[in-house]
Amino acid sequence: MRARRSTILLAALALGICLLGGAREEWSPTVVINEVGWMGTAANSADEWIELYNPTDYGFDLSGWTLSWSEGEVTIYFSEVAGNTKEIRRSVIPARGFYILERTDDTTISDIEADLIYKGSLDNAGGTIILRDAAGRVVDTANGDGGEWPAGTASRGEPPYASMERINPALPDADANWGSNNGEIRNGLDAEGNPINGTPGRRNSASGG
C-alpha cells in the first residue's frame, strides 16, 4: 500500500512539474504589441502607427524579426529595407522601453521620432497583427482571433481616433486585455499639432496611466 501511495505521489508531482513547465513555455512575455493606432489620427485617418513594448529588464535586438498582418501581405522587417519597411532608425528596443512604428513618414506622430517607418494600411474592420522573432517563432499577436478590433475608435467614437491599448503587457493577447484610450491620459501630437488620443512612447491609459 505504501509503495502504491508513493508511486501515485511521484506521478502527481511529475504531472504538476510538467504543467508548470508548459505554462511557462506557453506565455513568457518578452516584446509585446502594446498599442495600435489602426484608426489613424484626427489629422489623417491614414496616419496609422504601432507601438511595441519590452516589459523585461534587458534589451532586445529586433534584427531578423518581422511584424505582419493581412495574412502576410504586409510584412515589416526590423533589420532591412524590404517588404513594407521604408526606413529603419533603430533595431534595438531597450529594457522597459518602447518602439514606435509610423506609417508612410515621420509626421504621423509629429513630436516623437519614429524608430521605423513602414508602408501598408491596417483594415479598420479588423485583422491579426503577428510579431515573430528571427527564428520565425510567434512572439506575440494583437487581435489574435482576426475579428473586429477589440478596442479603439474611429472618427465617430468617443473620444474619436482613440488608440487600441494593451491593458496588461504581462498577460497574453485576448479581447479582454485591450482597451481604448480614455482621451485624458495622452501623449504625442498628430501631423497638425492636435493631441493624439493615445499614449505612444508612454504607459497606456488602459493600464492606469
C-alpha positions as CSV (number, residue, x, y, z in Angstrom):
1,M,0.0,0.0,0.0
2,R,2.8,2.4,0.9
3,A,4.6,1.7,-2.4
4,R,1.4,2.4,-4.3
5,R,0.9,5.7,-2.5
6,S,4.5,6.7,-3.2
7,T,4.0,5.9,-6.8
8,I,0.9,8.0,-7.0
9,L,2.5,10.9,-5.2
10,L,5.5,10.8,-7.6
11,A,3.3,10.7,-10.6
12,A,1.2,13.6,-9.4
13,L,4.4,15.6,-8.6
14,A,5.8,14.9,-12.1
15,L,2.5,15.9,-13.7
16,G,2.5,19.2,-11.7
17,I,6.0,20.0,-12.8
18,C,5.1,19.3,-16.5
19,L,2.0,21.5,-16.2
20,L,4.0,24.3,-14.7
21,G,6.7,24.0,-17.2
22,G,4.1,24.0,-20.0
23,A,2.5,27.2,-18.6
24,R,5.9,29.0,-18.6
25,E,6.6,27.9,-22.2
26,E,3.1,28.9,-23.3
27,W,3.4,32.6,-22.3
28,S,6.6,34.2,-21.2
29,P,6.3,37.9,-22.3
30,T,9.3,39.4,-24.0
31,V,8.5,42.1,-26.6
32,V,4.7,42.7,-26.9
33,I,2.5,44.6,-29.3
34,N,1.4,47.3,-26.8
35,E,-0.7,49.8,-28.8
36,V,-2.3,50.0,-32.2
37,G,-3.4,53.2,-34.0
38,W,-5.4,51.3,-36.6
39,M,-7.8,54.3,-37.0
40,G,-5.1,56.9,-37.8
41,T,-5.4,60.4,-36.3
42,A,-7.6,63.4,-36.5
43,A,-5.1,65.0,-38.9
44,N,-5.3,62.0,-41.3
45,S,-7.0,58.6,-41.0
46,A,-4.1,57.1,-43.0
47,D,-1.6,58.2,-40.3
48,E,-1.5,54.8,-38.6
49,W,1.0,53.7,-36.0
50,I,2.0,50.7,-33.8
51,E,3.9,50.6,-30.6
52,L,5.9,47.7,-29.2
53,Y,6.9,47.4,-25.5
54,N,9.7,45.5,-23.8
55,P,8.5,44.6,-20.3
56,T,11.8,42.8,-19.4
57,D,14.9,44.1,-17.6
58,Y,17.1,43.6,-20.7
59,G,17.1,45.0,-24.2
60,F,16.3,43.1,-27.4
61,D,17.9,43.4,-30.8
62,L,15.0,43.0,-33.2
63,S,17.2,42.3,-36.2
64,G,15.7,39.4,-38.2
65,W,12.3,39.9,-36.5
66,T,9.1,40.7,-38.5
67,L,5.7,42.3,-37.9
68,S,3.0,41.2,-40.3
69,W,-0.8,41.3,-41.0
70,S,-3.3,40.6,-43.8
71,E,-2.1,37.0,-43.9
72,G,1.5,38.2,-44.6
73,E,0.6,40.6,-47.4
74,V,2.0,43.3,-45.2
75,T,5.4,42.4,-43.7
76,I,7.7,44.8,-41.9
77,Y,11.4,43.8,-41.4
78,F,13.4,45.3,-38.5
79,S,16.8,44.8,-40.0
80,E,16.5,45.5,-43.7
81,V,14.6,47.8,-46.1
82,A,12.5,45.1,-47.7
83,G,8.8,44.2,-47.9
84,N,6.9,47.1,-46.2
85,T,9.8,48.6,-44.4
86,K,10.7,52.1,-45.7
87,E,13.3,53.3,-43.1
88,I,14.9,51.9,-40.0
89,R,16.3,54.3,-37.4
90,R,16.9,51.7,-34.6
91,S,16.6,47.9,-34.3
92,V,17.1,47.7,-30.5
93,I,14.2,48.0,-28.0
94,P,15.6,48.9,-24.6
95,A,14.7,47.3,-21.3
96,R,11.3,48.6,-20.1
97,G,11.3,50.7,-23.3
98,F,9.0,51.4,-26.3
99,Y,9.5,51.1,-30.1
100,I,7.3,53.2,-32.4
101,L,6.5,52.3,-36.0
102,E,4.8,55.1,-38.1
103,R,3.2,54.6,-41.4
104,T,4.5,56.4,-44.5
105,D,6.6,59.1,-42.8
106,D,7.7,60.6,-39.5
107,T,4.9,63.2,-39.2
108,T,2.2,60.7,-38.1
109,I,3.3,61.4,-34.5
110,S,4.9,64.8,-35.2
111,D,6.7,65.3,-31.9
112,I,8.1,61.8,-31.4
113,E,10.8,60.3,-33.7
114,A,9.8,57.0,-35.2
115,D,12.0,54.0,-34.7
116,L,10.8,52.6,-38.0
117,I,8.7,53.9,-40.9
118,Y,6.6,51.5,-42.9
119,K,4.1,51.4,-45.7
120,G,0.8,49.4,-45.8
121,S,-2.5,50.0,-44.1
122,L,-4.4,48.3,-41.3
123,D,-8.0,47.3,-42.1
124,N,-10.5,49.3,-40.0
125,A,-12.7,46.2,-40.0
126,G,-10.1,44.2,-38.0
127,G,-7.3,41.7,-38.5
128,T,-4.5,40.0,-36.7
129,I,-1.0,41.5,-36.2
130,I,1.8,39.0,-35.7
131,L,5.2,39.6,-34.2
132,R,7.8,36.9,-35.0
133,D,11.4,36.6,-33.9
134,A,14.4,35.8,-36.1
135,A,13.7,32.1,-36.0
136,G,10.1,32.7,-37.2
137,R,8.5,31.9,-33.9
138,V,5.4,33.8,-32.9
139,V,6.4,36.1,-30.0
140,D,3.1,38.0,-29.7
141,T,-0.2,38.9,-31.5
142,A,-2.7,41.6,-31.4
143,N,-6.4,40.6,-32.0
144,G,-5.4,37.0,-32.5
145,D,-8.9,35.9,-33.4
146,G,-8.9,38.0,-36.5
147,G,-12.3,39.6,-35.9
148,E,-13.1,43.3,-35.3
149,W,-10.6,45.2,-33.3
150,P,-11.5,44.7,-29.7
151,A,-10.8,48.4,-28.8
152,G,-10.0,51.7,-30.4
153,T,-12.4,54.2,-32.1
154,A,-12.7,55.8,-35.5
155,S,-13.9,59.3,-36.3
156,R,-17.3,59.0,-34.7
157,G,-16.1,57.3,-31.5
158,E,-15.9,58.9,-28.1
159,P,-13.2,60.0,-27.9
160,P,-12.6,60.0,-31.7
161,Y,-9.5,58.3,-33.1
162,A,-8.7,56.6,-29.8
163,S,-5.9,54.0,-30.0
164,M,-6.2,50.4,-29.0
165,E,-4.2,49.9,-25.8
166,R,-3.0,46.8,-24.2
167,I,-4.2,46.7,-20.6
168,N,-1.6,44.4,-19.1
169,P,1.6,43.6,-21.1
170,A,2.3,40.7,-18.7
171,L,-0.7,38.9,-20.0
172,P,-1.2,37.3,-23.5
173,D,-3.3,38.8,-26.3
174,A,-7.1,38.4,-25.7
175,D,-10.0,40.7,-26.4
176,A,-10.4,41.4,-22.7
177,N,-6.8,42.6,-22.5
178,W,-7.4,45.6,-24.8
179,G,-9.0,48.9,-24.1
180,S,-9.5,52.2,-25.8
181,N,-7.5,55.3,-24.9
182,N,-9.6,57.4,-22.5
183,G,-8.9,60.7,-24.1
184,E,-7.5,62.1,-20.9
185,I,-4.1,60.3,-20.4
186,R,-2.4,61.1,-23.8
187,N,1.0,61.6,-25.4
188,G,2.1,62.9,-28.7
189,L,0.8,65.2,-31.4
190,D,-0.6,64.4,-34.8
191,A,0.6,66.0,-38.1
192,E,-1.5,69.1,-37.5
193,G,-0.4,69.5,-33.8
194,N,-3.5,68.0,-32.3
195,P,-3.1,65.8,-29.2
196,I,-3.3,62.2,-30.1
197,N,-5.9,60.1,-28.3
198,G,-3.2,57.5,-27.5
199,T,0.0,57.1,-25.5
200,P,2.8,56.4,-28.0
201,G,6.0,56.1,-26.0
202,R,4.3,56.2,-22.6
203,R,2.4,53.9,-20.3
204,N,-1.1,53.2,-21.6
205,S,-4.2,54.9,-20.2
206,A,-5.9,51.5,-20.1
207,S,-3.1,50.3,-17.8
208,G,-3.8,53.1,-15.3
209,G,-1.6,55.8,-17.0
